[in-house]
Amino acid sequence: MTHPPGAQDFHGFLERYRAAHADDVLVVADEVSADQDITAVLWQLAAAGRDPLLVFERVKGLGA
């Protein structure tokens, strides 16, 4: 897929954001379920007063 000049794609945005704000990105490399594990992580972070950008690398049922 081609994008118009100046258009952003999500992967490009994420790469630039991670480079500029590494301390504000939480990467979860373990396999998680979309319906419960992700929600549990969000609740735990919220309870701790944290709100990083979350990257889940392996979500069950979603292809790469």
All heavy atoms as a GROMACS GRO file, in nm:
protein
  489
    1MET      N    1   0.085  -0.118   0.000
    1MET     CA    2   0.000   0.000   0.000
    1MET      C    3   0.090   0.124   0.000
    1MET      O    4   0.183   0.133   0.078
    1MET     CB    5  -0.090  -0.002   0.123
    1MET     CG    6  -0.165   0.128   0.143
    1MET     SD    7  -0.252   0.133   0.300
    1MET     CE    8  -0.416   0.105   0.243
    2THR      N    9   0.059   0.217  -0.086
    2THR     CA   10   0.136   0.341  -0.088
    2THR      C   11   0.057   0.451  -0.018
    2THR      O   12  -0.066   0.451  -0.020
    2THR     CB   13   0.167   0.384  -0.233
    2THR    OG1   14   0.044   0.404  -0.302
    2THR    CG2   15   0.251   0.279  -0.304
    3HIS      N   16   0.130   0.541   0.044
    3HIS     CA   17   0.069   0.652   0.116
    3HIS      C   18   0.104   0.781   0.045
    3HIS      O   19   0.212   0.794  -0.013
    3HIS     CB   20   0.122   0.657   0.260
    3HIS     CG   21   0.090   0.532   0.338
    3HIS    ND1   22  -0.034   0.505   0.388
    3HIS    CD2   23   0.168   0.428   0.374
    3HIS    CE1   24  -0.032   0.391   0.452
    3HIS    NE2   25   0.090   0.341   0.445
    4PRO      N   26   0.015   0.880   0.053
    4PRO     CA   27   0.048   1.009  -0.008
    4PRO      C   28   0.169   1.071   0.061
    4PRO      O   29   0.196   1.041   0.178
    4PRO     CB   30  -0.077   1.093   0.015
    4PRO     CG   31  -0.170   1.012   0.096
    4PRO     CD   32  -0.115   0.877   0.114
    5PRO      N   33   0.241   1.159  -0.007
    5PRO     CA   34   0.357   1.224   0.054
    5PRO      C   35   0.318   1.292   0.185
    5PRO      O   36   0.213   1.357   0.194
    5PRO     CB   37   0.401   1.327  -0.050
    5PRO     CG   38   0.346   1.277  -0.178
    5PRO     CD   39   0.219   1.203  -0.143
    6GLY      N   40   0.399   1.276   0.288
    6GLY     CA   41   0.372   1.339   0.416
    6GLY      C   42   0.279   1.260   0.506
    6GLY      O   43   0.261   1.297   0.622
    7ALA      N   44   0.220   1.153   0.455
    7ALA     CA   45   0.129   1.074   0.538
    7ALA      C   46   0.209   0.991   0.638
    7ALA      O   47   0.320   0.949   0.612
    7ALA     CB   48   0.044   0.982   0.450
    8GLN      N   49   0.149   0.970   0.754
    8GLN     CA   50   0.211   0.887   0.856
    8GLN      C   51   0.147   0.750   0.855
    8GLN      O   52   0.027   0.737   0.838
    8GLN     CB   53   0.187   0.946   0.995
    8GLN     CG   54   0.271   1.062   1.031
    8GLN     CD   55   0.263   1.087   1.180
    8GLN    OE1   56   0.329   1.022   1.259
    8GLN    NE2   57   0.181   1.182   1.217
    9ASP      N   58   0.227   0.649   0.879
    9ASP     CA   59   0.169   0.519   0.907
    9ASP      C   60   0.194   0.491   1.055
    9ASP      O   61   0.280   0.553   1.117
    9ASP     CB   62   0.224   0.409   0.817
    9ASP     CG   63   0.371   0.380   0.839
    9ASP    OD1   64   0.418   0.380   0.954
    9ASP    OD2   65   0.441   0.354   0.740
   10PHE      N   66   0.117   0.401   1.112
   10PHE     CA   67   0.126   0.376   1.255
   10PHE      C   68   0.263   0.324   1.296
   10PHE      O   69   0.318   0.365   1.398
   10PHE     CB   70   0.016   0.279   1.301
   10PHE     CG   71   0.025   0.252   1.447
   10PHE    CD1   72  -0.013   0.347   1.540
   10PHE    CD2   73   0.074   0.131   1.493
   10PHE    CE1   74  -0.003   0.324   1.676
   10PHE    CE2   75   0.085   0.106   1.628
   10PHE     CZ   76   0.046   0.202   1.721
   11HIS      N   77   0.320   0.234   1.217
   11HIS     CA   78   0.450   0.177   1.252
   11HIS      C   79   0.558   0.285   1.254
   11HIS      O   80   0.645   0.284   1.342
   11HIS     CB   81   0.487   0.063   1.158
   11HIS     CG   82   0.397  -0.054   1.171
   11HIS    ND1   83   0.405  -0.142   1.276
   11HIS    CD2   84   0.294  -0.098   1.095
   11HIS    CE1   85   0.311  -0.235   1.264
   11HIS    NE2   86   0.243  -0.210   1.154
   12GLY      N   87   0.551   0.377   1.160
   12GLY     CA   88   0.648   0.487   1.158
   12GLY      C   89   0.631   0.578   1.279
   12GLY      O   90   0.729   0.619   1.342
   13PHE      N   91   0.505   0.610   1.311
   13PHE     CA   92   0.478   0.690   1.430
   13PHE      C   93   0.531   0.622   1.554
   13PHE      O   94   0.598   0.685   1.637
   13PHE     CB   95   0.327   0.714   1.445
   13PHE     CG   96   0.290   0.759   1.583
   13PHE    CD1   97   0.309   0.890   1.623
   13PHE    CD2   98   0.238   0.668   1.674
   13PHE    CE1   99   0.277   0.931   1.752
   13PHE    CE2  100   0.206   0.708   1.804
   13PHE     CZ  101   0.226   0.839   1.842
   14LEU      N  102   0.503   0.493   1.570
   14LEU     CA  103   0.544   0.419   1.689
   14LEU      C  104   0.696   0.416   1.700
   14LEU      O  105   0.751   0.437   1.809
   14LEU     CB  106   0.488   0.277   1.685
   14LEU     CG  107   0.516   0.190   1.806
   14LEU    CD1  108   0.464   0.254   1.934
   14LEU    CD2  109   0.452   0.053   1.787
   15GLU      N  110   0.764   0.395   1.592
   15GLU     CA  111   0.911   0.393   1.593
   15GLU      C  112   0.966   0.528   1.639
   15GLU      O  113   1.056   0.534   1.724
   15GLU     CB  114   0.962   0.358   1.453
   15GLU     CG  115   1.111   0.347   1.442
   15GLU     CD  116   1.154   0.309   1.302
   15GLU    OE1  117   1.092   0.218   1.243
   15GLU    OE2  118   1.250   0.370   1.252
   16ARG      N  119   0.913   0.636   1.585
   16ARG     CA  120   0.960   0.770   1.623
   16ARG      C  121   0.926   0.800   1.769
   16ARG      O  122   1.007   0.855   1.843
   16ARG     CB  123   0.901   0.876   1.530
   16ARG     CG  124   0.960   0.873   1.391
   16ARG     CD  125   0.913   0.989   1.305
   16ARG     NE  126   0.768   0.991   1.288
   16ARG     CZ  127   0.701   0.918   1.200
   16ARG    NH1  128   0.767   0.835   1.120
   16ARG    NH2  129   0.571   0.926   1.190
   17TYR      N  130   0.806   0.764   1.812
   17TYR     CA  131   0.765   0.790   1.950
   17TYR      C  132   0.854   0.712   2.048
   17TYR      O  133   0.897   0.767   2.149
   17TYR     CB  134   0.618   0.752   1.972
   17TYR     CG  135   0.565   0.799   2.104
   17TYR    CD1  136   0.507   0.926   2.116
   17TYR    CD2  137   0.575   0.720   2.219
   17TYR    CE1  138   0.459   0.970   2.237
   17TYR    CE2  139   0.528   0.765   2.341
   17TYR     CZ  140   0.470   0.889   2.350
   17TYR     OH  141   0.424   0.935   2.471
   18ARG      N  142   0.879   0.585   2.019
   18ARG     CA  143   0.964   0.504   2.107
   18ARG      C  144   1.105   0.562   2.116
   18ARG      O  145   1.167   0.560   2.222
   18ARG     CB  146   0.970   0.359   2.058
   18ARG     CG  147   0.839   0.285   2.082
   18ARG     CD  148   0.841   0.148   2.021
   18ARG     NE  149   0.918   0.055   2.104
   18ARG     CZ  150   0.920  -0.076   2.086
   18ARG    NH1  151   0.852  -0.130   1.986
   18ARG    NH2  152   0.990  -0.153   2.164
   19ALA      N  153   1.157   0.614   2.006
   19ALA     CA  154   1.291   0.674   2.007
   19ALA      C  155   1.294   0.802   2.091
   19ALA      O  156   1.390   0.827   2.165
   19ALA     CB  157   1.337   0.702   1.864
   20ALA      N  158   1.189   0.881   2.083
   20ALA     CA  159   1.186   1.010   2.152
   20ALA      C  160   1.139   0.999   2.298
   20ALA      O  161   1.173   1.083   2.380
   20ALA     CB  162   1.095   1.107   2.077
   21HIS      N  163   1.060   0.897   2.330
   21HIS     CA  164   0.999   0.886   2.464
   21HIS      C  165   1.012   0.744   2.519
   21HIS      O  166   0.914   0.686   2.566
   21HIS     CB  167   0.850   0.924   2.458
   21HIS     CG  168   0.825   1.057   2.396
   21HIS    ND1  169   0.843   1.175   2.464
   21HIS    CD2  170   0.785   1.091   2.271
   21HIS    CE1  171   0.813   1.276   2.385
   21HIS    NE2  172   0.778   1.228   2.267
   22ALA      N  173   1.130   0.690   2.517
   22ALA     CA  174   1.150   0.550   2.556
   22ALA      C  175   1.099   0.521   2.697
   22ALA      O  176   1.048   0.412   2.723
   22ALA     CB  177   1.298   0.514   2.546
   23ASP      N  178   1.108   0.617   2.788
   23ASP     CA  179   1.062   0.595   2.925
   23ASP      C  180   0.910   0.594   2.937
   23ASP      O  181   0.856   0.558   3.042
   23ASP     CB  182   1.118   0.702   3.019
   23ASP     CG  183   1.269   0.689   3.035
   23ASP    OD1  184   1.323   0.579   3.007
   23ASP    OD2  185   1.332   0.788   3.075
   24ASP      N  186   0.840   0.635   2.833
   24ASP     CA  187   0.695   0.644   2.836
   24ASP      C  188   0.630   0.533   2.753
   24ASP      O  189   0.513   0.542   2.717
   24ASP     CB  190   0.650   0.781   2.784
   24ASP     CG  191   0.502   0.806   2.809
   24ASP    OD1  192   0.451   0.767   2.916
   24ASP    OD2  193   0.436   0.864   2.720
   25VAL      N  194   0.705   0.429   2.722
   25VAL     CA  195   0.653   0.318   2.641
   25VAL      C  196   0.674   0.188   2.719
   25VAL      O  197   0.784   0.160   2.766
   25VAL     CB  198   0.725   0.309   2.504
   25VAL    CG1  199   0.674   0.191   2.424
   25VAL    CG2  200   0.706   0.439   2.427
   26LEU      N  201   0.568   0.112   2.734
   26LEU     CA  202   0.576  -0.018   2.799
   26LEU      C  203   0.547  -0.125   2.695
   26LEU      O  204   0.439  -0.128   2.636
   26LEU     CB  205   0.476  -0.029   2.913
   26LEU     CG  206   0.470  -0.163   2.986
   26LEU    CD1  207   0.604  -0.193   3.054
   26LEU    CD2  208   0.359  -0.163   3.089
   27VAL      N  209   0.646  -0.210   2.670
   27VAL     CA  210   0.632  -0.318   2.572
   27VAL      C  211   0.609  -0.448   2.646
   27VAL      O  212   0.686  -0.484   2.735
   27VAL     CB  213   0.759  -0.329   2.483
   27VAL    CG1  214   0.745  -0.446   2.387
   27VAL    CG2  215   0.782  -0.199   2.409
   28VAL      N  216   0.501  -0.517   2.611
   28VAL     CA  217   0.469  -0.647   2.670
   28VAL      C  218   0.498  -0.751   2.563
   28VAL      O  219   0.427  -0.758   2.462
   28VAL     CB  220   0.322  -0.654   2.716
   28VAL    CG1  221   0.290  -0.790   2.773
   28VAL    CG2  222   0.294  -0.544   2.819
   29ALA      N  223   0.604  -0.828   2.585
   29ALA     CA  224   0.646  -0.927   2.485
   29ALA      C  225   0.578  -1.062   2.503
   29ALA      O  226   0.570  -1.140   2.409
   29ALA     CB  227   0.798  -0.945   2.491
   30ASP      N  228   0.528  -1.090   2.624
   30ASP     CA  229   0.459  -1.217   2.649
   30ASP      C  230   0.328  -1.224   2.573
   30ASP      O  231   0.264  -1.120   2.548
   30ASP     CB  232   0.429  -1.233   2.798
   30ASP     CG  233   0.555  -1.244   2.882
   30ASP    OD1  234   0.659  -1.287   2.829
   30ASP    OD2  235   0.549  -1.209   3.000
   31GLU      N  236   0.285  -1.345   2.540
   31GLU     CA  237   0.154  -1.361   2.475
   31GLU      C  238   0.044  -1.329   2.575
   31GLU      O  239   0.049  -1.372   2.690
   31GLU     CB  240   0.138  -1.504   2.423
   31GLU     CG  241   0.009  -1.520   2.343
   31GLU     CD  242  -0.001  -1.655   2.278
   31GLU    OE1  243  -0.019  -1.754   2.352
   31GLU    OE2  244   0.009  -1.662   2.155
   32VAL      N  245  -0.053  -1.250   2.532
   32VAL     CA  246  -0.165  -1.210   2.618
   32VAL      C  247  -0.296  -1.236   2.545
   32VAL      O  248  -0.302  -1.241   2.423
   32VAL     CB  249  -0.156  -1.060   2.656
   32VAL    CG1  250  -0.034  -1.031   2.740
   32VAL    CG2  251  -0.158  -0.972   2.533
   33SER      N  252  -0.403  -1.251   2.624
   33SER     CA  253  -0.535  -1.264   2.564
   33SER      C  254  -0.595  -1.124   2.551
   33SER      O  255  -0.579  -1.040   2.640
   33SER     CB  256  -0.626  -1.352   2.651
   33SER     OG  257  -0.654  -1.289   2.774
   34ALA      N  258  -0.662  -1.102   2.440
   34ALA     CA  259  -0.719  -0.970   2.413
   34ALA      C  260  -0.832  -0.936   2.508
   34ALA      O  261  -0.855  -0.819   2.538
   34ALA     CB  262  -0.769  -0.964   2.269
   35ASP      N  263  -0.902  -1.035   2.558
   35ASP     CA  264  -1.020  -1.005   2.637
   35ASP      C  265  -0.994  -0.989   2.787
   35ASP      O  266  -1.073  -0.925   2.855
   35ASP     CB  267  -1.129  -1.111   2.615
   35ASP     CG  268  -1.086  -1.250   2.659
   35ASP    OD1  269  -0.965  -1.274   2.673
   35ASP    OD2  270  -1.174  -1.334   2.679
   36GLN      N  271  -0.885  -1.042   2.841
   36GLN     CA  272  -0.864  -1.030   2.985
   36GLN      C  273  -0.726  -0.977   3.021
   36GLN      O  274  -0.715  -0.890   3.107
   36GLN     CB  275  -0.889  -1.164   3.054
   36GLN     CG  276  -1.034  -1.204   3.043
   36GLN     CD  277  -1.064  -1.328   3.126
   36GLN    OE1  278  -0.980  -1.378   3.197
   36GLN    NE2  279  -1.187  -1.375   3.116
   37ASP      N  280  -0.623  -1.028   2.963
   37ASP     CA  281  -0.488  -0.989   3.002
   37ASP      C  282  -0.460  -0.841   2.977
   37ASP      O  283  -0.403  -0.772   3.062
   37ASP     CB  284  -0.382  -1.073   2.930
   37ASP     CG  285  -0.384  -1.219   2.973
   37ASP    OD1  286  -0.426  -1.247   3.086
   37ASP    OD2  287  -0.343  -1.304   2.892
   38ILE      N  288  -0.500  -0.791   2.862
   38ILE     CA  289  -0.476  -0.651   2.830
   38ILE      C  290  -0.551  -0.562   2.927
   38ILE      O  291  -0.496  -0.463   2.979
   38ILE     CB  292  -0.512  -0.620   2.684
   38ILE    CG1  293  -0.413  -0.692   2.591
   38ILE    CG2  294  -0.512  -0.470   2.657
   38ILE    CD1  295  -0.443  -0.681   2.444
   39THR      N  296  -0.674  -0.595   2.956
   39THR     CA  297  -0.752  -0.517   3.052
   39THR      C  298  -0.688  -0.519   3.190
   39THR      O  299  -0.682  -0.416   3.257
   39THR     CB  300  -0.897  -0.571   3.060
   39THR    OG1  301  -0.954  -0.568   2.929
   39THR    CG2  302  -0.981  -0.488   3.155
   40ALA      N  303  -0.636  -0.633   3.232
   40ALA     CA  304  -0.571  -0.644   3.363
   40ALA      C  305  -0.449  -0.552   3.369
   40ALA      O  306  -0.427  -0.485   3.471
   40ALA     CB  307  -0.533  -0.789   3.391
   41VAL      N  308  -0.370  -0.549   3.262
   41VAL     CA  309  -0.253  -0.461   3.260
   41VAL      C  310  -0.297  -0.316   3.271
   41VAL      O  311  -0.240  -0.238   3.348
   41VAL     CB  312  -0.169  -0.484   3.132
   41VAL    CG1  313  -0.061  -0.378   3.116
   41VAL    CG2  314  -0.106  -0.623   3.134
   42LEU      N  315  -0.400  -0.279   3.196
   42LEU     CA  316  -0.449  -0.141   3.201
   42LEU      C  317  -0.496  -0.103   3.341
   42LEU      O  318  -0.464   0.006   3.391
   42LEU     CB  319  -0.563  -0.121   3.101
   42LEU     CG  320  -0.523  -0.126   2.955
   42LEU    CD1  321  -0.647  -0.128   2.866
   42LEU    CD2  322  -0.436  -0.008   2.921
   43TRP      N  323  -0.571  -0.190   3.406
   43TRP     CA  324  -0.620  -0.164   3.542
   43TRP      C  325  -0.504  -0.150   3.640
   43TRP      O  326  -0.505  -0.062   3.728
   43TRP     CB  327  -0.716  -0.272   3.588
   43TRP     CG  328  -0.855  -0.252   3.538
   43TRP    CD1  329  -0.915  -0.317   3.435
   43TRP    CD2  330  -0.952  -0.158   3.586
   43TRP    NE1  331  -1.043  -0.270   3.416
   43TRP    CE2  332  -1.068  -0.173   3.507
   43TRP    CE3  333  -0.951  -0.063   3.688
   43TRP    CZ2  334  -1.182  -0.095   3.529
   43TRP    CZ3  335  -1.065   0.014   3.708
   43TRP    CH2  336  -1.178  -0.003   3.629
   44GLN      N  337  -0.404  -0.237   3.631
   44GLN     CA  338  -0.289  -0.230   3.722
   44GLN      C  339  -0.212  -0.099   3.703
   44GLN      O  340  -0.172  -0.036   3.801
   44GLN     CB  341  -0.196  -0.349   3.700
   44GLN     CG  342  -0.254  -0.479   3.750
   44GLN     CD  343  -0.165  -0.599   3.717
   44GLN    OE1  344  -0.081  -0.593   3.628
   44GLN    NE2  345  -0.186  -0.708   3.790
   45LEU      N  346  -0.192  -0.059   3.580
   45LEU     CA  347  -0.122   0.067   3.556
   45LEU      C  348  -0.204   0.186   3.606
   45LEU      O  349  -0.148   0.279   3.666
   45LEU     CB  350  -0.091   0.082   3.407
   45LEU     CG  351   0.017  -0.012   3.354
   45LEU    CD1  352   0.020  -0.009   3.202
   45LEU    CD2  353   0.153   0.026   3.411
   46ALA      N  354  -0.334   0.185   3.581
   46ALA     CA  355  -0.419   0.294   3.627
   46ALA      C  356  -0.417   0.304   3.779
   46ALA      O  357  -0.410   0.414   3.835
   46ALA     CB  358  -0.562   0.274   3.576
   47ALA      N  359  -0.421   0.191   3.848
   47ALA     CA  360  -0.418   0.190   3.994
   47ALA      C  361  -0.286   0.248   4.046
   47ALA      O  362  -0.282   0.306   4.155
   47ALA     CB  363  -0.439   0.049   4.046
   48ALA      N  364  -0.180   0.233   3.969
   48ALA     CA  365  -0.050   0.285   4.008
   48ALA      C  366  -0.028   0.429   3.960
   48ALA      O  367   0.079   0.486   3.981
   48ALA     CB  368   0.061   0.194   3.952
   49GLY      N  369  -0.129   0.485   3.893
   49GLY     CA  370  -0.119   0.622   3.843
   49GLY      C  371  -0.029   0.637   3.722
   49GLY      O  372   0.023   0.744   3.695
   50ARG      N  373  -0.014   0.530   3.647
   50ARG     CA  374   0.072   0.532   3.529
   50ARG      C  375  -0.012   0.526   3.402
   50ARG      O  376  -0.117   0.463   3.400
   50ARG     CB  377   0.169   0.414   3.531
   50ARG     CG  378   0.266   0.423   3.648
   50ARG     CD  379   0.371   0.316   3.642
   50ARG     NE  380   0.444   0.324   3.515
   50ARG     CZ  381   0.504   0.218   3.460
   50ARG    NH1  382   0.500   0.100   3.518
   50ARG    NH2  383   0.568   0.231   3.346
   51ASP      N  384   0.036   0.592   3.297
   51ASP     CA  385  -0.036   0.590   3.169
   51ASP      C  386   0.060   0.589   3.050
   51ASP      O  387   0.057   0.676   2.964
   51ASP     CB  388  -0.133   0.707   3.159
   51ASP     CG  389  -0.065   0.842   3.172
   51ASP    OD1  390   0.057   0.847   3.198
   51ASP    OD2  391  -0.134   0.943   3.155
   52PRO      N  392   0.148   0.488   3.043
   52PRO     CA  393   0.240   0.480   2.930
   52PRO      C  394   0.169   0.436   2.802
   52PRO      O  395   0.058   0.384   2.806
   52PRO     CB  396   0.340   0.373   2.973
   52PRO     CG  397   0.259   0.282   3.059
   52PRO     CD  398   0.164   0.373   3.133
   53LEU      N  399   0.235   0.458   2.691
   53LEU     CA  400   0.190   0.401   2.566
   53LEU      C  401   0.220   0.252   2.574
   53LEU      O  402   0.333   0.215   2.607
   53LEU     CB  403   0.265   0.465   2.449
   53LEU     CG  404   0.221   0.422   2.311
   53LEU    CD1  405   0.231   0.540   2.215
   53LEU    CD2  406   0.302   0.307   2.260
   54LEU      N  407   0.122   0.168   2.549
   54LEU     CA  408   0.139   0.023   2.561
   54LEU      C  409   0.154  -0.041   2.424
   54LEU      O  410   0.079  -0.010   2.332
   54LEU     CB  411   0.018  -0.038   2.632
   54LEU     CG  412  -0.003   0.006   2.775
   54LEU    CD1  413  -0.137  -0.045   2.828
   54LEU    CD2  414   0.110  -0.042   2.864
   55VAL      N  415   0.250  -0.132   2.416
   55VAL     CA  416   0.270  -0.210   2.294
   55VAL      C  417   0.264  -0.357   2.333
   55VAL      O  418   0.350  -0.405   2.408
   55VAL     CB  419   0.406  -0.180   2.228
   55VAL    CG1  420   0.426  -0.265   2.104
   55VAL    CG2  421   0.417  -0.032   2.194
   56PHE      N  422   0.163  -0.426   2.286
   56PHE     CA  423   0.150  -0.570   2.311
   56PHE      C  424   0.197  -0.640   2.184
   56PHE      O  425   0.134  -0.630   2.080
   56PHE     CB  426   0.005  -0.607   2.344
   56PHE     CG  427  -0.039  -0.553   2.476
   56PHE    CD1  428  -0.103  -0.430   2.485
   56PHE    CD2  429  -0.019  -0.626   2.592
   56PHE    CE1  430  -0.144  -0.380   2.607
   56PHE    CE2  431  -0.060  -0.576   2.716
   56PHE     CZ  432  -0.122  -0.454   2.724
   57GLU      N  433   0.310  -0.711   2.195
   57GLU     CA  434   0.369  -0.771   2.076
   57GLU      C  435   0.303  -0.900   2.033
   57GLU      O  436   0.310  -0.936   1.916
   57GLU     CB  437   0.519  -0.794   2.101
   57GLU     CG  438   0.596  -0.664   2.113
   57GLU     CD  439   0.745  -0.684   2.131
   57GLU    OE1  440   0.786  -0.793   2.177
   57GLU    OE2  441   0.819  -0.590   2.099
   58ARG      N  442   0.240  -0.973   2.126
   58ARG     CA  443   0.182  -1.103   2.092
   58ARG      C  444   0.044  -1.115   2.156
   58ARG      O  445   0.032  -1.150   2.273
   58ARG     CB  446   0.274  -1.215   2.141
   58ARG     CG  447   0.410  -1.214   2.074
   58ARG     CD  448   0.505  -1.318   2.128
   58ARG     NE  449   0.443  -1.449   2.127
   58ARG     CZ  450   0.458  -1.539   2.225
   58ARG    NH1  451   0.530  -1.512   2.330
   58ARG    NH2  452   0.400  -1.657   2.216
   59VAL      N  453  -0.060  -1.086   2.080
   59VAL     CA  454  -0.198  -1.098   2.129
   59VAL      C  455  -0.259  -1.223   2.066
   59VAL      O  456  -0.260  -1.237   1.943
   59VAL     CB  457  -0.280  -0.973   2.092
   59VAL    CG1  458  -0.423  -0.987   2.141
   59VAL    CG2  459  -0.215  -0.847   2.151
   60LYS      N  460  -0.308  -1.312   2.153
   60LYS     CA  461  -0.368  -1.437   2.104
   60LYS      C  462  -0.479  -1.407   2.002
   60LYS      O  463  -0.563  -1.322   2.024
   60LYS     CB  464  -0.430  -1.516   2.219
   60LYS     CG  465  -0.332  -1.584   2.307
   60LYS     CD  466  -0.405  -1.665   2.414
   60LYS     CE  467  -0.309  -1.707   2.523
   60LYS     NZ  468  -0.379  -1.774   2.634
   61GLY      N  469  -0.475  -1.480   1.892
   61GLY     CA  470  -0.579  -1.467   1.791
   61GLY      C  471  -0.556  -1.358   1.688
   61GLY      O  472  -0.630  -1.348   1.592
   62LEU      N  473  -0.452  -1.274   1.707
   62LEU     CA  474  -0.422  -1.170   1.610
   62LEU      C  475  -0.295  -1.206   1.536
   62LEU      O  476  -0.194  -1.240   1.598
   62LEU     CB  477  -0.404  -1.035   1.678
   62LEU     CG  478  -0.526  -0.976   1.748
   62LEU    CD1  479  -0.490  -0.841   1.808
   62LEU    CD2  480  -0.641  -0.962   1.652
   63GLY      N  481  -0.300  -1.200   1.407
   63GLY     CA  482  -0.181  -1.228   1.327
   63GLY      C  483  -0.087  -1.110   1.328
   63GLY      O  484  -0.123  -0.998   1.363
   64ALA      N  485   0.035  -1.135   1.288
   64ALA     CA  486   0.136  -1.028   1.286
   64ALA      C  487   0.118  -0.940   1.166
   64ALA      O  488   0.063  -0.970   1.068
   64ALA     CB  489   0.275  -1.087   1.287
   0.00000   0.00000   0.00000
